[in-house]
Amino acid sequence: MGEIRKLKSSRGGDPPRESTPRRLAAIVAGDIAGYSRLMQLDEEGTHLRVKRIERDLIEPSIVGHHGRLVKTTGDGFIAIFDSPVEAVRCGIVIQQNMVGRNASMPKDHWIEYRIGVNLGDVIIEPDDVFGDGVNIATRLEGIAAPGQVYISGGIYEQIKHKLVCGYESLGDRKVKNITDPIRVYRVLPDPAAFNRTRKRRENVLIALLCVFFLVIAGGAFWYAFWQPLGKAGGQASGPVSPEIPKVAASPPPTLKQAAPQTQPAPSGAPAVKQGTSPSQLAAPAVPATPPPPAVREPEMTMLRGGSFIIGSNDDATEKPTHQVTIKPFAISRYPISVREWNECAAAKACAFVATGKDNTPVTNISWTDAKQFAAWLAGATRKAYRLPSEAEWEYAARGGTQTKYWWGDQFVPGMANCKNCIETAVAEQPVEVGSFRPNPFGLYDMGGGVDQWVEDCWHKNYQGAPSDGSAWVEGDCASHVIRSGSWKNDARYARPSNRDGYDTHVRYQTHGMRVALSP
């Protein structure tokens, strides 16, 4: 579709316009699949829902991922980002949040976005962007399946080793008004999704190969067995080899020798009936199935509870500071490890198998994943395991102190696993749990290491927060609170009062968890 520009006359001695600024950007284009049908079903209701989604999801997600919303159309939007990683991450967040929003609606009323992401040179104007980079993004969005994110080859090359997700190559596609074919990839947010897709294809190939070999084997069997029988039937009047009756008449030698080898039953054993066959005598007893091994429970530390001042004046999200009273509870001494998580995965109760060393914290989990693990652990042990509340987490992290860090008001290198806090460079995974000193409550990695999910819904500050230490929840939260900071964040994130929020159903490579237990 051609671009419509407003042309101004240069009469009257107007100075020539300055050159239009250009820049390289990641462009995200999205629109709603079946928008016209939705408007026919419920015009006013659909319009209100779309506006609410734009206000509550689209715009905050773009801003939260350091992008700029260029414009919205009746059924879509265009945004630009400096970072291809943040552009794709924003697309994933939008799509996965829409899954939760649609869950309570009839399928024919679902609002599903198609999203395309491209990296290209664009012309920027105050209220719009132009160029082939934008056109390609809109073409990708046009061929994307509802609920999916499609990216160009240029985006793929920039992010392929930087996001924990899979990518399915859809090959080169020829799209309207673009001269050269575009290499297209489908983003698979679940890190196991790509392997499942590839496994399905492998299974289909294996099945086809099996059918092929069965046909070949069937033909060979027919040729080797049925054809000689047919020839023998045609020659029945001829002489028969004298060796054949001998072999047929003689009993099998193994049966002859079975009787003398039979041992008398021990006096303590029950007598064997005479009609028992030799094969029954030789059959060994089948051992009873051993009981399944007990679940390895996390090491827990019991805290007596008490009152403390939650929050700080260092950040607006941590205000206002206020007193909270905590009831006695237990919390895991370490973040949940890869080994502990994979026990849940082996029981088919957690969605994926975690990678990494057994004693490193599990990463790349969503709040929903964390709740699944806690529910599985509670069911397997018949104990009330759960996620800690935000207040419980900070009480435990402070270890009875009220200073900026649990060891004092000044950061001390080597006390936490955070960016520029230790001599080793930032790795792809955090170090093993318990590698740093514990706080006064004997808890490890309560600052740095991995971000840790808590039960509470995300609120931008503490205004109206409960004072009894319970989780601050209401309805179906779009995002939940994470605490602790991670090995990829700097020291200010390792403060006990630091708090942040992230989308409920979205996995991220630095997000982990620990569990709490009510007495």
C-alpha positions as CSV (number, residue, x, y, z in Angstrom):
1,M,0.0,0.0,0.0
2,G,1.4,3.4,-1.0
3,E,2.4,6.0,1.6
4,I,0.3,9.1,1.8
5,R,2.3,12.2,2.6
6,K,1.2,15.8,3.3
7,L,3.0,18.0,0.8
8,K,3.6,21.7,1.6
9,S,4.1,24.4,-1.0
10,S,7.5,26.1,-0.9
11,R,6.0,29.3,-2.2
12,G,6.6,32.5,-0.2
13,G,10.3,31.9,0.2
14,D,10.0,29.1,2.7
15,P,13.5,27.7,3.5
16,P,14.1,24.2,2.3
17,R,13.2,21.4,4.7
18,E,16.0,19.8,6.7
19,S,16.8,16.2,5.7
20,T,14.5,13.7,7.3
21,P,16.3,11.7,10.1
22,R,17.0,8.1,9.4
23,R,18.0,5.4,11.8
24,L,18.4,1.6,12.2
25,A,15.6,0.2,14.3
26,A,13.7,-2.9,15.2
27,I,10.2,-2.4,14.1
28,V,7.2,-4.3,15.7
29,A,4.0,-4.4,13.8
30,G,0.9,-6.0,15.2
31,D,-2.8,-6.3,14.3
32,I,-5.8,-8.3,15.5
33,A,-6.8,-11.4,13.5
34,G,-10.4,-11.4,12.4
35,Y,-11.1,-7.9,13.7
36,S,-14.0,-7.3,11.3
37,R,-15.7,-10.5,12.4
38,L,-15.3,-9.4,16.1
39,M,-16.8,-6.0,15.3
40,Q,-19.8,-7.7,13.7
41,L,-20.3,-9.9,16.7
42,D,-20.1,-7.1,19.3
43,E,-19.0,-3.7,17.9
44,E,-19.1,-1.7,21.1
45,G,-17.8,-4.5,23.4
46,T,-14.9,-5.3,21.0
47,H,-13.9,-1.6,20.7
48,L,-13.8,-1.2,24.5
49,R,-11.8,-4.4,24.9
50,V,-9.3,-3.3,22.3
51,K,-8.8,0.1,23.9
52,R,-8.4,-1.5,27.3
53,I,-5.7,-3.9,25.9
54,E,-3.9,-1.0,24.3
55,R,-4.0,1.0,27.6
56,D,-3.2,-1.9,30.0
57,L,-1.0,-4.1,27.9
58,I,0.4,-2.8,24.6
59,E,1.6,0.6,25.7
60,P,3.1,-0.5,29.1
61,S,4.8,-3.5,27.5
62,I,6.4,-1.3,24.8
63,V,7.6,1.3,27.3
64,G,8.7,-1.4,29.7
65,H,10.9,-2.9,27.0
66,H,12.4,0.5,26.2
67,G,10.5,1.0,23.0
68,R,8.4,3.8,21.5
69,L,4.8,3.4,20.4
70,V,4.7,5.2,17.1
71,K,1.0,4.8,16.4
72,T,-2.1,2.7,16.9
73,T,-4.7,1.9,14.2
74,G,-8.2,0.6,14.7
75,D,-6.9,-3.0,15.0
76,G,-3.2,-2.7,15.4
77,F,0.0,-0.8,16.3
78,I,3.5,0.0,15.2
79,A,6.4,0.4,17.6
80,I,10.2,0.9,17.2
81,F,13.0,-0.3,19.5
82,D,16.7,0.3,19.7
83,S,17.3,-3.3,20.7
84,P,16.1,-6.3,18.6
85,V,16.2,-8.4,21.8
86,E,13.7,-6.0,23.6
87,A,11.5,-5.9,20.5
88,V,11.1,-9.6,20.3
89,R,10.7,-9.9,24.1
90,C,8.0,-7.3,24.0
91,G,6.2,-9.3,21.3
92,I,6.4,-12.5,23.4
93,V,5.0,-10.7,26.5
94,I,2.1,-9.3,24.6
95,Q,1.2,-12.7,23.0
96,Q,1.5,-14.7,26.3
97,N,-0.5,-12.1,28.2
98,M,-3.3,-12.4,25.6
99,V,-3.5,-16.1,26.3
100,G,-4.5,-15.4,29.9
101,R,-6.9,-12.6,28.9
102,N,-8.7,-14.9,26.4
103,A,-8.9,-17.9,28.7
104,S,-12.2,-16.7,30.2
105,M,-13.8,-15.8,26.9
106,P,-15.6,-18.0,24.3
107,K,-13.2,-18.9,21.5
108,D,-15.1,-17.0,18.9
109,H,-14.6,-13.8,21.0
110,W,-10.9,-14.2,21.4
111,I,-8.7,-11.2,20.5
112,E,-5.5,-12.6,19.0
113,Y,-2.7,-10.5,17.7
114,R,-0.4,-11.3,14.8
115,I,3.0,-9.7,15.3
116,G,5.9,-9.2,12.9
117,V,9.3,-7.9,13.8
118,N,12.0,-6.7,11.4
119,L,15.3,-4.9,11.6
120,G,15.7,-2.1,9.0
121,D,16.5,1.5,8.2
122,V,13.5,3.8,8.8
123,I,12.6,7.4,8.2
124,I,11.3,8.9,11.5
125,E,8.7,11.7,11.7
126,P,7.1,13.0,14.8
127,D,4.0,10.7,14.5
128,D,5.0,8.0,12.0
129,V,7.8,6.0,10.6
130,F,8.4,5.0,6.9
131,G,10.6,2.8,4.8
132,D,11.0,-0.7,3.6
133,G,11.9,-1.8,7.1
134,V,8.4,-0.9,8.2
135,N,6.8,-2.5,5.2
136,I,8.6,-5.8,5.8
137,A,7.4,-5.8,9.5
138,T,3.8,-5.3,8.3
139,R,4.2,-8.1,5.7
140,L,5.5,-10.4,8.4
141,E,2.6,-9.6,10.6
142,G,0.3,-10.3,7.7
143,I,1.5,-13.9,7.2
144,A,1.9,-14.6,10.9
145,A,-0.6,-17.0,12.5
146,P,-2.9,-15.6,15.2
147,G,-1.1,-15.6,18.6
148,Q,2.3,-15.9,16.9
149,V,5.4,-13.7,16.5
150,Y,7.2,-13.9,13.2
151,I,10.7,-12.4,12.7
152,S,12.9,-11.6,9.8
153,G,16.3,-13.2,9.2
154,G,18.0,-9.9,10.3
155,I,16.3,-10.0,13.7
156,Y,17.1,-13.7,14.1
157,E,20.8,-13.1,13.5
158,Q,20.8,-10.5,16.3
159,I,18.9,-12.5,18.9
160,K,19.5,-16.2,18.3
161,H,21.9,-16.7,21.2
162,K,20.4,-14.0,23.5
163,L,16.8,-15.1,24.3
164,V,15.8,-18.4,25.9
165,C,13.3,-19.6,23.3
166,G,13.2,-21.6,20.1
167,Y,12.9,-20.6,16.5
168,E,11.4,-22.5,13.6
169,S,12.6,-21.6,10.2
170,L,9.8,-21.1,7.7
171,G,12.2,-20.6,4.8
172,D,12.3,-17.7,2.3
173,R,9.0,-16.1,1.6
174,K,8.0,-13.8,-1.2
175,V,5.8,-11.0,0.1
176,K,3.9,-8.2,-1.6
177,N,5.8,-5.1,-2.9
178,I,9.1,-6.4,-1.5
179,T,11.6,-7.3,-4.3
180,D,13.7,-9.9,-2.5
181,P,12.4,-12.9,-0.6
182,I,12.5,-12.6,3.2
183,R,13.9,-15.3,5.5
184,V,11.1,-15.9,8.1
185,Y,11.3,-17.5,11.5
186,R,8.5,-18.3,14.0
187,V,9.4,-17.6,17.6
188,L,8.7,-20.4,20.1
189,P,8.7,-18.8,23.6
190,D,8.8,-22.2,25.4
191,P,12.4,-23.3,25.4
192,A,11.3,-26.9,24.9
193,A,8.9,-26.1,22.1
194,F,11.5,-26.2,19.4
195,N,12.7,-29.6,20.5
196,R,9.1,-30.8,20.6
197,T,8.5,-29.5,17.1
198,R,11.7,-31.1,15.9
199,K,10.8,-34.4,17.7
200,R,7.4,-34.5,16.0
201,R,9.0,-34.2,12.7
202,E,11.6,-36.9,13.6
203,N,8.8,-39.2,14.7
204,V,6.9,-38.7,11.4
205,L,10.1,-39.5,9.5
206,I,10.8,-42.6,11.7
207,A,7.2,-43.8,11.2
208,L,7.6,-43.4,7.4
209,L,10.9,-45.3,7.5
210,C,9.3,-48.1,9.6
211,V,6.5,-48.4,7.1
212,F,9.0,-48.6,4.2
213,F,11.1,-51.3,5.9
214,L,8.0,-53.3,6.9
215,V,6.9,-53.3,3.3
216,I,10.4,-54.5,2.2
217,A,10.5,-57.1,5.0
218,G,7.0,-58.3,4.1
219,G,8.0,-58.7,0.5
220,A,11.1,-60.6,1.5
221,F,9.1,-62.9,3.8
222,W,6.6,-63.7,1.1
223,Y,9.4,-64.5,-1.4
224,A,11.3,-66.7,1.1
225,F,8.4,-68.6,2.7
226,W,5.2,-68.6,0.6
227,Q,6.9,-69.1,-2.8
228,P,8.8,-72.3,-1.8
229,L,5.6,-73.7,-0.2
230,G,3.8,-73.1,-3.5
231,K,6.5,-75.0,-5.4
232,A,6.3,-77.9,-2.9
233,G,2.6,-78.2,-3.3
234,G,3.0,-78.4,-7.1
235,Q,5.5,-81.3,-6.7
236,A,3.5,-83.4,-4.2
237,S,3.5,-86.5,-6.4
238,G,7.3,-86.6,-6.5
239,P,9.6,-88.3,-4.0
240,V,10.0,-86.7,-0.6
241,S,13.4,-86.5,1.1
242,P,13.7,-89.3,3.7
243,E,15.3,-87.0,6.2
244,I,12.2,-84.9,6.7
245,P,10.2,-87.6,8.5
246,K,13.1,-88.4,10.7
247,V,13.4,-84.9,12.0
248,A,9.7,-84.5,12.4
249,A,9.3,-87.8,14.3
250,S,12.1,-87.2,16.8
251,P,11.1,-85.3,19.9
252,P,12.9,-82.1,20.7
253,P,16.1,-82.9,22.6
254,T,15.5,-80.2,25.1
255,L,12.3,-81.8,26.3
256,K,14.1,-85.2,26.8
257,Q,16.7,-83.7,29.0
258,A,14.3,-81.6,31.1
259,A,13.2,-84.4,33.4
260,P,16.6,-85.5,34.8
261,Q,17.6,-81.9,35.4
262,T,14.6,-81.2,37.6
263,Q,15.7,-80.7,41.3
264,P,13.6,-81.8,44.2
265,A,11.9,-78.9,46.0
266,P,13.4,-77.9,49.3
267,S,11.5,-79.0,52.4
268,G,10.5,-75.5,53.2
269,A,9.0,-74.9,49.8
270,P,5.5,-75.8,48.7
271,A,5.2,-79.0,46.7
272,V,5.0,-78.6,42.9
273,K,1.9,-80.1,41.3
274,Q,2.6,-83.0,38.8
275,G,0.9,-81.1,36.0
276,T,3.3,-78.3,36.2
277,S,5.1,-77.8,32.9
278,P,8.9,-77.5,32.6
279,S,8.6,-73.9,31.5
280,Q,6.7,-73.1,34.7
281,L,9.4,-74.7,36.8
282,A,12.1,-72.6,35.1
283,A,10.3,-69.3,35.4
284,P,12.0,-67.1,38.1
285,A,9.8,-65.3,40.7
286,V,9.0,-61.7,39.7
287,P,10.2,-59.4,42.5
288,A,7.7,-56.9,43.9
289,T,7.8,-53.4,42.4
290,P,9.8,-51.2,44.8
291,P,8.1,-48.2,46.2
292,P,8.9,-44.9,44.4
293,P,11.7,-43.0,46.0
294,A,10.8,-40.2,48.4
295,V,10.8,-36.7,47.1
296,R,13.9,-34.7,48.0
297,E,12.6,-31.8,49.9
298,P,14.4,-28.5,50.0
299,E,16.4,-27.6,53.1
300,M,14.2,-25.3,55.1
301,T,15.0,-22.7,57.8
302,M,12.3,-22.0,60.4
303,L,11.9,-18.3,61.3
304,R,10.1,-17.2,64.4
305,G,8.5,-14.2,62.9
306,G,8.3,-10.6,64.2
307,S,7.9,-7.0,63.2
308,F,10.1,-5.0,60.8
309,I,10.0,-1.9,58.6
310,I,9.5,-3.0,54.9
311,G,10.6,-0.8,52.0
312,S,13.1,2.1,51.7
313,N,13.3,5.6,50.4
314,D,15.8,4.6,47.7
315,D,13.1,4.1,45.0
316,A,9.5,5.1,44.4
317,T,8.4,1.5,44.1
318,E,9.7,0.8,47.7
319,K,7.6,3.6,49.3
320,P,6.0,4.2,51.7
321,T,8.0,2.4,54.3
322,H,5.7,0.8,56.9
323,Q,5.7,-1.7,59.7
324,V,4.7,-5.3,59.0
325,T,4.2,-8.2,61.4
326,I,5.3,-11.6,60.2
327,K,3.9,-14.9,61.6
328,P,6.3,-17.8,62.1
329,F,7.1,-19.6,58.8
330,A,9.9,-21.6,57.1
331,I,11.7,-20.7,53.9
332,S,14.1,-22.7,51.8
333,R,17.7,-22.1,52.7
334,Y,18.7,-21.9,49.0
335,P,16.9,-21.1,45.8
336,I,15.4,-24.1,44.2
337,S,18.1,-25.9,42.2
338,V,18.1,-27.6,38.8
339,R,18.1,-31.0,40.5
340,E,15.1,-30.2,42.6
341,W,13.2,-28.7,39.6
342,N,13.9,-31.7,37.4
343,E,12.3,-34.1,40.0
344,C,9.1,-32.1,39.3
345,A,9.7,-32.4,35.5
346,A,10.3,-36.1,35.8
347,A,6.9,-36.4,37.6
348,K,5.3,-34.6,34.6
349,A,4.2,-31.9,37.0
350,C,6.5,-29.1,35.7
351,A,6.5,-28.0,32.1
352,F,10.1,-28.5,31.1
353,V,13.4,-30.1,32.0
354,A,15.9,-27.5,33.3
355,T,19.4,-27.3,31.9
356,G,22.6,-26.6,33.8
357,K,24.5,-28.1,36.7
358,D,22.4,-29.9,39.3
359,N,23.4,-27.5,42.1
360,T,22.9,-24.2,40.2
361,P,19.6,-22.4,40.7
362,V,16.8,-23.2,38.2
363,T,16.3,-20.3,35.8
364,N,14.0,-19.2,33.0
365,I,10.7,-19.9,34.9
366,S,7.6,-17.9,34.9
367,W,5.4,-17.2,38.0
368,T,3.0,-19.8,36.7
369,D,5.9,-22.4,36.5
370,A,6.9,-21.5,40.1
371,K,3.3,-22.1,41.3
372,Q,3.3,-25.5,39.5
373,F,6.5,-26.5,41.3
374,A,5.1,-25.4,44.7
375,A,1.8,-27.3,44.1
376,W,3.7,-30.4,43.1
377,L,6.0,-30.3,46.1
378,A,3.0,-29.8,48.4
379,G,1.1,-32.7,46.9
380,A,4.1,-35.1,46.9
381,T,5.0,-34.4,50.5
382,R,1.6,-33.6,51.9
383,K,3.0,-30.4,53.4
384,A,1.8,-26.8,52.8
385,Y,4.6,-25.7,50.5
386,R,3.9,-22.4,48.7
387,L,5.6,-19.2,47.4
388,P,6.6,-16.7,50.1
389,S,4.7,-13.5,50.3
390,E,6.7,-10.3,49.4
391,A,6.8,-9.3,53.1
392,E,8.0,-12.7,54.2
393,W,10.7,-12.6,51.6
394,E,12.1,-9.2,52.6
395,Y,11.9,-10.2,56.3
396,A,13.9,-13.3,55.6
397,A,16.4,-11.4,53.3
398,R,17.1,-8.7,55.9
399,G,18.0,-11.3,58.5
400,G,16.9,-9.1,61.4
401,T,18.7,-6.0,60.1
402,Q,17.4,-2.7,58.8
403,T,20.5,-1.6,56.9
404,K,20.7,-1.1,53.1
405,Y,22.3,-4.5,52.7
406,W,22.1,-7.2,55.4
407,W,25.8,-6.7,56.1
408,G,25.7,-2.9,56.3
409,D,24.9,0.3,54.5
410,Q,27.9,0.0,52.1
411,F,28.2,-2.7,49.4
412,V,31.1,-5.1,50.0
413,P,32.5,-6.9,46.9
414,G,32.3,-10.7,47.1
415,M,29.2,-10.8,49.2
416,A,26.6,-11.4,46.5
417,N,26.5,-12.9,43.0
418,C,25.7,-9.7,41.0
419,K,27.2,-7.8,38.0
420,N,30.6,-6.3,38.8
421,C,30.3,-7.6,42.4
422,I,32.8,-10.5,42.0
423,E,36.0,-10.9,40.1
424,T,34.8,-13.5,37.6
425,A,33.0,-12.3,34.5
426,V,29.2,-12.5,34.1
427,A,28.4,-16.1,32.9
428,E,25.4,-17.5,31.1
429,Q,24.3,-19.2,34.4
430,P,24.6,-18.2,38.1
431,V,27.1,-19.9,40.3
432,E,26.1,-22.9,42.5
433,V,23.7,-22.2,45.4
434,G,25.4,-21.5,48.7
435,S,28.6,-20.1,47.1
436,F,28.4,-16.9,49.2
437,R,28.1,-16.2,52.9
438,P,24.6,-16.6,54.4
439,N,22.8,-13.8,56.1
440,P,22.2,-13.8,59.9
441,F,19.2,-16.1,59.5
442,G,21.4,-18.7,57.8
443,L,19.8,-18.1,54.3
444,Y,21.9,-18.1,51.1
445,D,21.5,-16.0,48.0
446,M,18.9,-13.6,49.3
447,G,20.3,-10.9,47.0
448,G,21.9,-11.6,43.6
449,G,22.0,-15.0,42.1
450,V,18.6,-15.3,40.6
451,D,15.4,-13.2,40.7
452,Q,12.9,-14.9,42.9
453,W,9.1,-15.0,42.4
454,V,6.8,-14.3,45.3
455,E,3.1,-14.7,45.7
456,D,2.1,-11.0,45.4
457,C,0.6,-9.3,42.4
458,W,2.7,-6.4,41.2
459,H,1.8,-2.9,42.6
460,K,3.8,0.2,41.7
461,N,4.3,1.1,45.4
462,Y,3.2,0.0,48.9
463,Q,0.2,2.3,49.1
464,G,-2.5,0.1,50.5
465,A,-0.3,-2.9,51.1
466,P,-1.3,-5.3,53.9
467,S,0.5,-5.0,57.3
468,D,0.1,-8.6,58.5
469,G,2.7,-10.2,56.1
470,S,0.1,-11.8,53.9
471,A,0.4,-11.7,50.1
472,W,-1.1,-8.7,48.3
473,V,-3.3,-10.4,45.6
474,E,-6.5,-9.6,43.8
475,G,-8.1,-11.3,40.9
476,D,-6.2,-12.5,37.9
477,C,-2.9,-10.5,38.0
478,A,-1.2,-9.7,34.7
479,S,2.2,-9.5,36.5
480,H,3.7,-10.6,39.8
481,V,6.5,-9.4,42.1
482,I,10.1,-10.7,41.7
483,R,12.8,-10.1,44.4
484,S,16.6,-10.5,44.9
485,G,18.0,-9.2,41.7
486,S,20.2,-11.6,39.6
487,W,23.8,-12.3,38.6
488,K,23.2,-10.0,35.6
489,N,22.0,-7.0,37.7
490,D,24.3,-4.5,39.5
491,A,24.6,-4.2,43.3
492,R,21.6,-2.0,43.9
493,Y,19.4,-4.9,42.9
494,A,20.9,-7.0,45.7
495,R,19.3,-4.7,48.3
496,P,16.7,-6.6,50.4
497,S,14.2,-3.8,49.7
498,N,14.6,-3.9,45.9
499,R,11.5,-5.0,44.1
500,D,10.3,-5.4,40.5
501,G,7.5,-6.9,38.6
502,Y,7.3,-9.2,35.6
503,D,4.6,-10.7,33.4
504,T,2.8,-13.7,35.1
505,H,3.1,-16.2,32.3
506,V,6.4,-15.2,30.7
507,R,9.7,-16.9,31.3
508,Y,12.9,-15.0,31.5
509,Q,16.5,-16.3,31.8
510,T,17.3,-14.8,35.2
511,H,14.1,-15.7,37.0
512,G,14.1,-18.5,39.7
513,M,12.3,-19.2,42.9
514,R,12.4,-20.5,46.5
515,V,9.6,-21.9,48.6
516,A,8.0,-21.2,51.9
517,L,6.2,-23.5,54.3
518,S,3.5,-22.7,56.9
519,P,3.9,-24.5,60.3
